[in-house]
Every structure is written in structure tokens, then in C-alpha cells.
């Protein structure tokens, strides 16, 4: 399988002139740890798996108080709203409930009404005054009328069936079926928790949790997805769920844990984060000397890296997403469909359901079957459900043969926009390389774009493409789990207006530095693929680059709170840094079995979960440096680094060197591009797999 090369997507340049060195990225998923950083700058950690004291007793007491109180005043108001008959019926119903008759209690049906606004007022009346009752709407005695039905509900379904809530008339505030019907007024409707996951993407983890809770994926909110091949912790919200219920899932969840629960009033939305804190361990370091590593690491901390969109942005399949995007922008609808459906190299083996039973086959063969037979029904039976785009296209072509544009529009919007956004990133990378190649990295030049000095400067840096994440891979396996990462960012008008071109006065005054330089997305640059950035060749707005949301992106990015240290180790199967879960486990002196998956896909390794037996103290066995100090601190031991041409591992007992980096990046940035600046080698998964062989 041919893998995408960085030069193919405009990634050419470096900042430092150091020669780089060899190191393996993500040899184990625990070598890449990501902790979300919220808008207040707090690093999100998993610290507690227990649910806080619940309000179950409080809830019971509150319900008891509700049932024992007098509702004479409310019933009088209800009488004026609906009439004597309905008021008497409701009074008898409430008295039955207060007397303890609840089990098997049938609902009451109020008088028919053809006035929707009146029915809305009745629904709202119950929401405000009778919170232990719920209402829905049923058909009346004739086609022009509806009746309101009233149920007693203490939190369960009361045998009403799964479609009970699917009613048309919900009033001004639609009934939300994502959580408990009876929710305490004083408790925030969203449960916020910290999601810890190992070697799983965010959507996969939340899909599993949602299935166990019995809620839809839309019930969850999060600021951004995290890397799959990593250990990550992030904040998540879920609508109307109890902490105790989520905490109880921990015993059944593998590679996923939830904790640090609290209730909040609002759910999380995409982009509501500052960035991510990375702890990256590069293994099997081979360099000319330890001085090369130290100088390179210090240079990364002091000068940063070129803020390219990483390879993950362009997919890991044999058909890069930016090429599909270019085809869409040219209006070549049939060609775009063919690129998505045709056989391609690198489709992984899966179990797919064939007409003759379950056979081990490949997606490649399913694609070949469609190419040869044009049998849509037969292809859909074989095509895995995670191939969202392909299935959507085929289902549309079945209904509308030959309508390729409509087939493309049938792909979920965020997924289909991934392709054109990928091309947008491709343009930006080329523009950034052109800027560096022409004018260098030392100073601003006449005409450079910058954000005006003032409060907006940092605001722009924090908001540009803040729906991005490090692992926005777009390969077939992950397309449906990465939809949120390519959502468009709306740029406030005042931010766009704050951008200016460097003038002579600015150069003389020295108002701006190279760190201030930004480039537009997409930039007005000369690019291949016959794409005109000033006009569209077709009238389909969403596939027109002139209609896409623009913005600005910082060209040079410095890692924040940057730290590094060299470690020695002998066992490649042992993690060299403690995860949040390991820290919790150590404090609880528990013994758990963790699984890890080597990069080469070989059989998993099981090991006892005891951090104290996994690594030596860094103080005894490492040399370290802060961002601005290239020398190891006094008392640290020098680490002997294997020198070229030594490559790989000679045996299991040989002492090896690892470089561990910790830094924070805004959510628009890719940690892999920081690693590229350091190593001066490709960041592709395929390349690092070869280093591990």
C-alpha cells in the first residue's frame, strides 16, 4: 500500500537546522498521552472513579412532599384553564396518587381540543405545577381535535412503550427523551464527567457508553475528539443521567473509564476547549550524540515548529481526502463518486456478511464486486456499516440512478465537508511552505499578515479551527467517528477585521515578530489541481471554495509549558509514564490487567497493573531540561544515547533510550508536527512501523 508522503500535502520546511535523529512514535498507545485543556486553562485528568453522594433520598423526600401538599390553588387555576369537568377529573387523579394508589394506575384523558395553543398552555401548566405528572397528546374523537393524556411518573416508563414520547405537539419546549422524565429542579440537567480511554476514539467510547445507558449518541456533548492510538482524558456531558449509574459502568468497561462527576446547567459543544496537553514518549532513540538531542529539544521549546496540518488531516487510505475535495470543487460529481466507491489499495480485512454466510473477506473485494456487477443491493449487504459515505451514496443511487450530485449530498454533511476542508488544509500547507521558503523564519517582512495588537490577538489564536484535534484521521475505518472534527468554525466579524498587513511603519517600530504571522484559509496562492480561488466552476454552494468559511491560522507555533527528559529502559513492553488510571490504581493499591497493542498488530500483551514495578524513578535514571535551559540540572545523570548507524533493538536486555516530551498546544495544532520538527523524519504511521520491525 502506498502511503501519503508529507511533501504531497505541502509539508516541506523546518525551523531549526539541527540534523534530527531516529525515534519511534507511538510504539505503544501509552507512549502518546493526551489530556484536554479547558477554556480556563485547566488540564483535565481522571482523578476519581466514584460517584459523589447522590440525591436519591433527597429526591424521595421531595416527591413525598409533592404528593402530600394541597393542590387546591393549582386546581382552581386549572379549572379556569380547562373547565370544571377536567379539573374534577384531575383532582380525583391526584387524590388517588396521594393516597398511595400508584401501581397500575391508568392515565386520564382530558377533554378534546382543536386549539393547539390551548393544548400547549395545558402542557406547560403541568410542567410548572404538577412535576410528578407527565403529559402527551393523543387523537381526539374526530380528525380536527386532540386530547391531552396525563400520566403519573416517578422516573420510569410506566409501561408506555418506546414510542410513547414521539408526539407532534410538545409546546414551545420540546420534550427531551434523552434522560429521566422527573428531574430535580435544583440539579443541573447535564452530568459532566471525565472520559478516560485507551486505544479507542471518542465516538467509539461514547457509543459503547450510550448503548449501556440506553441513550442516543446525541445525548453526549464534548469539545473535541481525541487520538485513537493514545491514552486520553477529556470532558464530556450527558443529558439527565445519574453519576451513580455511569460510575457503575466502570466495572464492565474495558479500556474506558469515567469519573470526576458533577452536574452542570449546559452541555459541552464542539470547540469549547483551549487545547491539549501532550505527553509523548519517543522510543529507541538513535542519534549522533546526546548533544544533538538536547540541542534539538531546546530549539523546539524556544522556537517552535511550522504549524502545518498533519498527515492525519488527509486520511490514511490510498485515496487522500484532499484529492476527493479537489474533485468536488471542480464539480466532477461522477468522478468523486467513483473515487469513493472504486477498489483501492489498503482496505483492511474484515468479517463481512456474504450471501453464503459469514466469510473472512476484504472491503476491497466488496468494492470490486460493485465495480463489476453494479449490483447495489448485493453490495449494500456486504458493505460494513462503518463505511458511512459509501453506504449513503449507494442507497441514493438506488433511488436516483445516475444522480451523482444528489448521491454526494446524501453523505452526512459534516462527513462530506471533510473532503473540501481537507483540500483547504492542503492549500494552507502549501502557502505556509511558500512563505517560509521565500522569506525565512527570522523576522516579519513587508506584507505579512498579522492580528492587530490588543485583546483580539490571543482570542484569534485560541479560536481558529478549534474544532480540530490531533487525530482527525479520515480513513474508512474512522470516517464515521471523526465527523465532528471538521465542523466549520464561524469567525466573528471583529476578528476578521483585526487582521492587517505589515507596513513600513510596523517594520521600523518592531511592533510584530515572526510569531505573529498568520495566513488565510484558503490563501490566495498558486496551487495545482486547476482550482480557482476567486470563482466557482459550478453553482453548488457547499462544494464551492468561494463559499467556504474562511479564517486565519498562525504559521509558527511554540509549544507551551514545554519539558523534556531522556530515559533509559530495557523492556519495550513497559510504559515509561504513568497514566491517570495508573495513578488512581496505585493509590488504591488495586491489581488490574491492562492490555496494549504493539504497532505491528501482533498479539496483545497482558501485564499486572502495578506502576512501581514498571519503571525506575526518573530522578535516578534520566537527564532533563526545561524549555529554556539546554543543560541538564545538576545531579542528573547523563544518559548514553545509541549512536548511528545502530538501528532498532539488538535484544530484550539491551539498554535503550527514550525521549519524553510534555507540552501544551492550542486545539488547532498537531503534536505530530512538533515531533516532525524534532526528528526531521516522516510522521506517517507506516514509516514508524518500519522502525519498530
N, C-alpha and C positions, 0 to 999 in steps of 0.2 A: 504494500500500500504506500503510495506517495503521500508524504506528509507536507503540510504547508510550511514554507520557509518564511522567516521573518522579513526578508527582503521583498517577498512577493506582496506584502501588505504595507510597504513603505517604511519599515523599521531598518534604518541603516546606521545611525550615528551613535556615538558615545560622548560623554562629557570628559571623563578622565582619560589620560594617556597611558595608564598602567596596563601591563600586558594581560592581566587576568590570570585565572588558574582553573583547575578542574575540580568539580564538586558535583555530587548527585543531589538533585532537588526532588523532594517527595519520595525518597526511597521507601519510606513508610508513611502512612497518612498522619501519624502522630508527629512527623517532622514538620508539619505545617499547621500551626495553631492560630486560629482567628477569633478574636474577641471583639464584638461590636463596641463602638464608641457612640454614646447617645449625643443628643444635641447640646447637652450641658457639659460634655467632655468626660463623662464617667465611662470607664471601661466596664463592660458587662461581664460578670463572672457568675458561674454557678457556685453558690456557697451553702445552700441548704435545700435538702430534698423533702423536708417535712412541710405539711400544710399548717398554716397558722391556726390558732384556735378558731373554730368555725362558729357560726351564729345559729346553729341548729336549734339550740334551746331558746335563744332569743326569738327565732322565727316561730317556734311553737307558742311561746308566750304571746307574741304579737297576734298570731292567728286566734288564740283563745280570747284575747282582749277584743278583737274584732267581732267575734261571734257573740260575746256576752254583752256588748254595748247595745243601747237602744238606738233604733234607726227611725224613730218617729219623724224626726225633722227631714231626713232624707226621703222617706216615703211620701211625705206631704209634697215635697218638691217634685218627686217622680209622678205624683198624681196630676200635678199641674202640667207636666210634660206629656203624659200618655193617656190620662183619664182614670176614672175610678176602677174599671174592671182590671186593667193591667196592674194598677197599684195594689189592689187586693190580692191578686194572684202572686205578685212579688212578695207581699207581706207574709202570706202563708208559706211561701217557699223559704224565706229567710227564717221563719219560726221553726220550720222543720229542721233546718241545718243547726240552729242554735240549740235545739233540744237533743241533738246527737244523732239524728237520722241522716246519715251521710252515705253509707254503703248502698250501692244500687239505686241511689236517688235519681230519678228521671229528670231531665231538664224541663223547663217550662217554655212555652212558645207564646210570645206576645201578639197582640192584635196586628193584622196585616196593615201595611202602609205602602203607598205608592210614591211617597215623598222621600227621596234619597237623603236630602239634607236633614229631615226629621229623624231618619234612622241613624244618621251619623251622630246627631245630638244624643240619641239614646245610648249608643255605643260609648260615647265619651262620658256620659253620666255614670255608667257602670265603672268605667276605668277610674273615675275620680272618687266615687263614693262607696263602691262595693268591690274592693280589690280582691276579695275572696271568690268573686264570681267572674266568669268569662262569657263572652257573647260571640255568636256568629250569625250569619244570615242564611235563611232557607227560603225556598219558593213558597209563595202565598197561594191562596185558593184560586187565583186567576193569574194570567200572564203579566198583568200590569202591576202586581203587588208582590212584596216580600215580607217575611216575618222575621223578627229577631228572636233567636233562641238563647236561653240563659242556662248556664251550667254552673254547678259548684265545682271548684277546682282547688285542690291543696297542693298542686305541683305535678300531678300525674295526668295521664291522658283520659282517665275515667272511661276507658273502653270506646273512645270515639273514632278510632281508626286513624291511619296515617294521613289520610287526605282531609281530615276534619278542618284544618286551617286554610285550605285552599278555597277561599271565598273571594268574591269580587269586591264586596263593599266593606272596606275596613275603615272608612272615615278618612280624616286628614292625616292620621298617623298610622301607616300600615302595620298590621300585626306582624311581629317578627317571630318566626317559628324556629329560630336557631337555638333557643335556650329555654329555661324554665319559664312557665307562664306566670307563676306567682313569685315575683322578685321583690325583696325588701326595698323600701324607698330610700333608706339611708345608705345602701350599699351600691357602689359603682357597678354599672351593668357589664363592665368588661373586666375579666380576670387577666391580669398581666402576669406573665411568668417568663423565666429564663429557659430557653431551649438549648440543651447541650446535645450535640450529635457527633458521631464518629463515622467517617466514610459514607455519609449519606447527604443528599442535597436537601434543601429546606422543604421543598414541596413534597418530597418523598416522606420525610419525617412527619410533617403535619398531616399528610394524607393518612398515614397509619394511626396517628393520634385521633384524628377526626373519625376514622372508622371505629375505633374502640369506644369513643364517646357517643357515636351515633349522630354526629353533626356534619354538615356540609363544609367543604373547604372554604367557602366564603365567610364562614364564621370566624376565621382567623385573620388577624392583621399582623403585618410585620414590616419593618423598614427596608429590608433588602435581603436577598438570598445570599447564602454563604457557599464557599467552596464545598464540593462533594468530597474530593480526596483530601480531607483535612479533619482536624478536631476543631469544632467551632461552638461558640456560645453567643446567643443573640436574644433580644427581647421579642416576645410575641404576645398578642392579646387574643382572647376568645370571648365570644359574647355569652353572657349569662351562664357561666359554669362555676361550680364549686371547686375550691382549691383541694379539698379532701378527695374529690373524685379524680382530679388529674394526678394528684400525688399517688393515689392507689395504683396508677398505671405503671409506675416505675418498676414494679416487680416483674411486669410482663414485657417491658420494652428492652430490646437488645440494641446496644449502640446508640440509644437515645435516652435522655433523662430530662425531667422537668423539675423546676423548683423556684425558690425565691418569689413566692406568690404574693400578690396584693391586688386589690380591686381599684379600678380607675374609672373615670367617667367617660373617657373617649378611647376608641380603639386606635391602634397604630396604623399609619398609612405609609405607603412606599415613599422613600426619600427622607423620612423623619429620623435621620441619624447624621452624625458628623463624619464618621468613617469607621475604620477598623484598626485594631491593634494586632500586629502580626508577630508571631514567634516562629522563626524559620530556622531549621537545622539542616545545614548542607553537610552531607556525609562524604567520606572517602576523599578528603581534600588532598590534592596533589599540586604543589606549587614549586616555583624556582627556589623560594626561601620563605621563611616566616615573615620576613620584612615586606615581601610582596603582598601578602595577605593583609598585614597591618596597614600598609600604606593605602591599599585599595579600599579597605573598610572605612578608614578615616576619611578618605576622599568622598565616599558615598555619603557619609554623615554630614560633611561640610558643604559639599556642592550639589548633592542630589543626583537626579537622573532625568533623562528626557521622558516626558510624561506621555509616552505612546499608549495607544490602545493595544493590549496584549493579544497574543495569538488566540486566546480563549474567545475573543470577540468575533473571530472569523470562522469558528467551527473546527471540528477535528475530523470531519468526513472528507471524502475525496472531492466533493463539490463545495468549495468555500462559500459561505453565505453572502459575502460581498459580491461575488460573481452573479449570484441569483439576483441580488439587489440591482446590479447594473443592467441586467436583462429586463427587469421590471421598469426601471427608469427609462429604458429605450422603448417601452411599450411592446415588447416582443412576448406576448402572453403565452402563445403556444410553446415557444422555446423555454420559457420559465417553468411551465408545467412539466415539460419533458425533463428538465434538469432535476426536478424534484422527484419524478417517478421512475426515470430510466435506471437500469442497472448501474451500479457504481462499485468501485473497489472499496474494500474495507468494511462492508456490512458485517456485523458480528453474528456469530451463531446464536440462534435462539430456538426454543421449542415453539413451534407454531402448529396450529391445528390444521391439518390437511383433511381432505375428503375421506381418505382411507384410515384416519386415526391420527394419533399424536406421533410425529416423527421429528427427529432432530434434523433441521434443515436451516437454511440461511435466508435472511431477508433478500440477499442477492438473488436467490432462486425465485422468490416471490416476484421481484421486480422483472426478472427475465420472463416469468410466466405471463405477466401482463403485457410486456412488450411484444411477445409472440402471439398471444391469443386475443388480446383486447377484451378479455372476459372480466368485467368489473365485479360482478357478483362473486365469482370464484376467487378473485384477488382479495376482495374485502374479507372473505372467510379466512384467508391465510395471513393477512397482514396484521401484525401486532398492534394493539390499541395505542401503544405509546407513540406510534408514528401519526401524530395528530394531523399534520399538514397533508400527508399523503391520503389518509382516510377521508378527510374533508373534500379534497379535490375529486377523488373517485366518486364519492356519494353525490356530488354536484353534477359531475359529468354523466352520471347515470340518469339524472333527471333532465339535464340540459346538454345533450351531446354536442360537442364542438364549441360550446361557450366557455372558452378558456379563461377569459377575464372574470366571468362570474365564478368559475371554479376557484380562481385565486382569491377572490373576495370571500369565499366560503371558509377560508382558513381563519381561525380566531384572530382578531385584529392585532393584538399585541405580538402574536407569532408571525403574522405576515409582515408586520412593520419591522421585525427583526432584520429582514433582508436589506431593506433600504437604509436602515440605521447602520448596519454593518458597512455598507458602502460609504456612508457618511464618515464613519470612523476611518475607513481606508483613505479617503481624501484628506482627512486631518493628519494622519500619519505622514503622508507624502508632503504635505505643506510644512509640517514640523521639521522633517529631514531637510527640505529645501532651505528653510530658514537657518538651520544650523550649518549646512554646507556652505552657504553663501556668506554668512555674517559671523559665524563662530559662536562661542558660548561665554565670551568675556564681558561684553557690555551691550547696552541697548544701542540701536542705530536709528537714524532718521527714518520715520515712517513705521517703526514698530508700534503695534497696538498694545495698549495697557489700560488697566482700570484706573479711573481718576482717583487720586489720593482722597482718603476720607473713610467714612464708616462703611461705604459700599464695597470697599476693596475685599475685605475678608468675607463679606456676605456673598460676593460673587464666587469666590474660591470654594466656599462651602456648599453652594447650591448647584454649581454647574454639573450636570449629569449625576446628580446624587441618587439616582435610582440604579446606578451601576453597581456591580460587585466584582470581586476578583474572579469568580468562577462563572462567567456568563458564557460557558461553552454552548455551542449551538449544534452539536452533533445530534444525530437522530435519537439517540438514547435519552438525551436530556432536553430536547426541544420543549416538551410539554411541562417540564419542571423549571424552565428558565423564562417563562413568559413575562414575569413582572420586571425583569432586569432591563428590558428595552423599552419600557414605557417612556413616552416623551416627557421632557421636563419643560414646564412653562416658565419662561424667563420674564420677570417683571419688567415693565417698560423702563422704570428708573434705572435698572441695572444695565440694560442695553444702552441707555443714554449716557451712562457713566464711562463708556469706552471712548478713548481718544487715541489719536496717532501722535507719536513723539515728534515734537518740533525742535527747532534750533534752540529756543529758549530753554526747553527741558534738558537738552544735552549740556548746555552751558551751566545750568543750575545744578545738574546732577540729581534731579528730582526722582529719577527712576533707576532701578537696577535690572539686571538680566532676569531676576526672579519675578519681575512684574510683567514680563512679556506674555501675551496671550495670542491665540489665533482663533478665528471664527470657525464655526461648524455649520455648513461646509465652507471652506475657504475658497476665495476666488483664485484658484491655482490652475495651472495647466496640468491636466491629468489624462490618462489613456481612456480607452473604452468608449470613445465618442459620446461622452456625456457633456451636454451644455449646461453650465451652471446658471445661466441667465434666462433661459427659456425652456419650455417643456415641449416635447415632441408629440404629446398626446394630452387629452383633457381629463384624464383620471387623476384627480387631485392627490389622493393618498400615495400614489406612486410617482409623484412629481417632486423633484428636488427643490423646485422653487416654492413649493407649498409646505415643505417640512419645517418643523420647529427648529430654529437656529439657536445659536448661543456662542459662548466663548469658553475656551479651555486653556489653562495655564500650560505653557510649553515646558518649563523646568519645575520640578517638584523636589523639595527636600524632605526626607523622612524626619518625622518629629519624635522626640524622646528616644533617640537612636542609641542603642547599646549593642556591643558585640563581644563575644569571647570565644576562645579556642578551647576545645575539649578533646581529650583522648578517650578511646573506648576500644574494646576488643570484641564485644558481642553485637553483631548487627541487628539482632532481634530485640534488643532492649532500647526503649525510648530514652532519650537524653534530656528530657524536660518533663516536669510533672504537669499533667492536665488538671483542670478544675475538679474533675471527678476523682482523680487520684488523691488530690489534697483532701477532699472530703472523706474518701475511704480510709486514708491514713489516720485522719483524726478520729474516725470511728473504729479503727483497728479491725476493719472487716476484711474478709478474703473473698475476692470476686475474680472471675475468669474473664479476661479481655481477649478479643480476637484482633489480629491485624492481618492485613493482606499485602504481601510483597508486590512491588511494582510489576514484576514479571508475571503476575497472575498465578503463581504456584500455590500450593496448598497452604491454607491458613495456619498460623502458629498460635497455640494456646499457651498462656503463661499465668502463673499466680499473680494476683493483683497486689503487689507489695513493693511500694516505691523504694523503700530503704534498701532493698536487695538489688535494685535495678541500676543504680548509678552512684558513682562516688561523688563526694561533695565537690562542687566546682571550686571551692576555695583551695582544696588540696590538689586539684588536677586540671586547672585551667589558667590561662592568662586572659586578661580582659582589658578593654579600653572603653572609655566614654567617647561620645561623639567628637569632642574637640581635643582629645589627648591621644596622640598616636603611640605613646609609650605605655607599657603595662604598668600597673600600680606596683609600688614597692612591696616586695614579699610574694608576689605572684610568681609561679614557676613558669619558665619558658617551655613551650611545647615544641617538640621536634616535629617538623612537618615533612612528610614524604616528599621527595623532590622528583622532578621529571627526570627520566622518562617512565618512572614507576607508574603503573596504572592498576586500579582495582584492588582486590583483596588477594593476598597470597595464601592465607589460611585463616581459620577461625580465631586463632590465638594471637595473631599479629596485631600490634597496637596500631590503631588508625586515628586519624584526626578529623574532627568535625568543627565547622564554624557555625556558631549560633548567633542569630541576629534578632533583635527585638526593636520594633519601630511602629509608629502610627502613621497612617495615610488617610487623607480625605477619601470619601467614598467614590470619587471619580478616578482614583488611581489604582494601578495594578502592581501588586507586590512583585510579580514575576519580572516586571520591567526594572525594578530596583535590583533584583538578583542578576538580571542580564548585564546591567552596568558593572556589577562587581566581577562576574565570572568572564565576561566577554565571550560567552558561548551561547548557543541557542537555548531557549527556554521550552522548546517543544517537548511533549511527553515522550515521543518516540526517541529523541536524542538522549534523554536522561535514562530511558530504559536500556539503551546500549551501554551506558556507563555502569549499569548495575549487573551486567551479564558476566 
